[in-house]
Amino acid sequence: MNKKINELTYKTSENLILKSEAIEVIRCVPGKKFPMTNENTELSSITKRKNRWWIEVKEKKFEVDDLYIILNDQRSNELHYFQIKKSKIKPQSIFKHRKDYPDTLEIFIAIDRPDFLVQNALKPPLYLKKFHKGSIRYEKKFIYVGPQERV
């Protein structure tokens, strides 16, 4: 069975990608081995209203395993992926907690900056660039999935 590693099929009109699809694309990068799973990976696409990437992470995710972050730039069809080793940072001293969910950290990341500036870091400046492991472009195909016809 042949598999096109950089081609995704979207079932909506938005350029969104599922986390499992993004992980699959990155796993197929030659020479790169990342133990990414749905549990240890966070994905964000650019938000329409704020024009930035926005991620919410439970604080305990930093304690259990390395955290992987995938940023989907749907304007250029590019995935940027990062690995934050659990021993490298203390997230509670860097990222802001949500007021309504104190065990959840909010991370806002600037678009159009090659250093991936975290806009709401407690100790600015914080750049995700130092955790950047690579970027990969993907192709997208749109298919129309409309209402089912009555039989």
N, C-alpha and C positions, 0 to 999 in steps of 0.2 A: 504494500500500500504506500503510494507516494504521498508525501505531505508537503504542502507549501508552507514554509515556516514563517514567512512574513506577510501572510495574507489572511485577513480577517473578514468575516461576513457580518455585517450589521443588520439587525432586524428593525431598526428604527431610523428616523431621519436625522438623529443627532449623532455626532461623532464620538459616541461613548464606547468604551471597551469594558468587558467584564474582567475582574481581577484574574480569574482562572485563565482567560485568553492571554492577558498580558504576561502572566507567569510563564505560560507555554512558549510564547515568542522569545522571551529572555532565556529560557532553558535551552533553546535551540542555537544560541550564539556559540560558534565554535571556540573551543579553548576556555570557556567560562563554565564553572560549576558552582551554582548557588543553590543551597538547600531551601529554596523559597517554597512556602506553602500558603494556603489561604489563612492559616492561623498566625503566621509570623510576618505577614506582608500587608502593607497598607497601600491603597491605590487612590490617586486623585486625578481627576480631569480638571481643566481650568473652569472655574465657576463663571457663569455668565454675568451675574450682577456685580461681583467684586473684581473680576478680572485678575484672579490669582488662584493658586492651588490652596486647598484647605483640607487638612487632615485632622481627624480626631482619633487619638490613640489612648487606650486604657493604659494607665501607668504600669500595671503589672506585666505588660508585654515586654517592657525593657528588662525585666528581672528574669524572665524565663529563658529567653533565647536572643540571638541577634535579631534586630528588627530590619526588615527590608521595606523600602519605600519606593514606589513606582509613580512617577509623575507622567501623565499622558498629556502631551501637547497636541491636541486635536487639530490645531491650525496647520501643523507641519507633519502630522502623522508620525510623531516620534515619541518613544518611551525613554525616559531618563530613569535609571535605577541606582539605588543607594543601599549601602549596608552599614548599619550602625551597630557596632559590636557592643554587647551588653556591658562590658567592663570599661568602655571608653568614655561614657558620659553618665552624669546623674541627671536624668530628665527633669526631675522636680525642681532642680536649680536652674534649668535653662528654659524650659517651655512653660507657658502659662496654663493654669488649670481653668477649666470651665467653672463658672460660678454656680451653675445649677447642677453640675455633676463633678464633684471634687476629685473623683478618681480618674477623670478624663482630661487629657492634655490636648490643647488646640495648637495647631501649627499652621501658620499662614506663610506661604512661600511666594515670593515675587516672581512674576513671569518676566520674560525679556531681560533677564540678568544671567550672564553665564556663571555667576558665583552662587546662584540659588539662595539668595538672601532670605533668612527667616525674618519676616516683618514684625512678628510679635514676640521675639525672644526677650527673656528677662534680663539677660546680660548681652546687649547688642555690642557689636554686630556678631551674628552667628550665620555662617555660610555652610550650606550643605555640600558645597563643592568638595570639601575634604573627605566626604563619605561617598562621593560619586564613583561608581564602578563602571559606568558606560552608558551609552545611548544607542538606540536602534530604531531605524525607520521601518514602518510597516505600510502595506497597501491595504486599502479598504474597498469592499464592494458593498453596494447597497442592494437589498432586495426588498420588495414590497410585501409586507405581511398584513393583509387587510382582513376585514371581517370574513368569517367563514360563510360560504354560500349555503343557503337552505336547500335541502334535498327534497 
